Amino acid sequence: MKVVREILFSIIGISVITLLILWGLGFFKGAKTPSQVANKVVPTTQKKVKNLKILALGDSLTQGVGDTKNQSGYQQRLAKKITKTKQIKKETIYDEGVSGERSDQILKRFKTTTKIQKEAAKSDVLIVTAGGNDLFQNLQKDVTESPSQVAVNVNRISLTYQDNLENIFKYARKLNPKIKIVMVGIYNPFYVYFPNVVAITDAINTFNTTAKATGDYFKHATFVDINALSVGQYKTLSQQQRLKKQSTEDDIAVVEKSQLEKSKFDTKEKNNYLSDADHFHPNDKGYDMMADKIFKAMDRARIFK
């Protein structure tokens, strides 16, 4: 019997010690009764509604040349899309577009205009359109050059373009380290008329590659490809092949100003996304497309979150 009692006391002692250890480790702390669990309130996750401020800086695509509805090109179209999102209560877009400016002129205006600097400092997003004037003003000087020399010249000016974009982005981040950057690419306004002039297509691709690569160096920067404006309604390969068969022009000289003026453009633009007035800038449908692409790029970049 004595041995049995000793064994029994040992078992009880071990059990008590084990319970004390578990208690010390907090094993029994925080235990909920069934009623406590049933009555627990689970907090709901509700997204915050915020105001969004955008600085639209750039050339004629920012100014909205070709827009017949007076919606500042892509800007008001984009604003309408943004206000439909649940996350944004109100949007403000500062319009700083000047037609005809190259990237170096946009950079200079940014660095010398107090109003734009103040807008950048309080904006959440910087949207830039630049490059079309850099490229086409230079192409018009190269009309007598060989295709290989044109390519060399395009590569050279694309490096200057890259430097200007980099400085625009750096200056924006100096004024506002948290500002997000949206860089809009360029398109070929002459493609529908001169689809066989490969030099223009190659130059557009070079500039867009340069713009995207420049943005890739910066955090929270995204590139928007609007090159679909080039082909307009001729979206399929077979449609584009027919365009090429109909066109006999294959020389870069078509972009020379006097040549363009002599070209027998129809009164109505052949590209349904470009302006009848100048056969160069987007029309209302073109700006609709542009705004849609910018909005989707901003959404993918989680700018509205």
Secondary structure, DSSP 8 states (H G I E B T S, - for coil): -HHHHHHHHHHHHHHHHHHHHHHHTTTTTT---HHHHHT----------EEEEEEEEESHHHHTTT-SS-STTHHHHHHHHHHTSSSEEEEEEEEEE-TT--HHHHHHHHHH-HHHHHHHHH-SEEEEE-SHHHHHHHHTT-TTS-HHHHHHHHHHHHHHHHHHHHHHHHHHHHH-TT-EEEEE----TTTTT-TT-HHHHHHHHHHHHHHHHHHHTSTTEEEE--THHHHTT--SHHHHHHHHHH-----GGGGSHHHHHHS---SS-SSTTB-TTTSSSB-HHHHHHHHHHHHHHHHHTTTT-
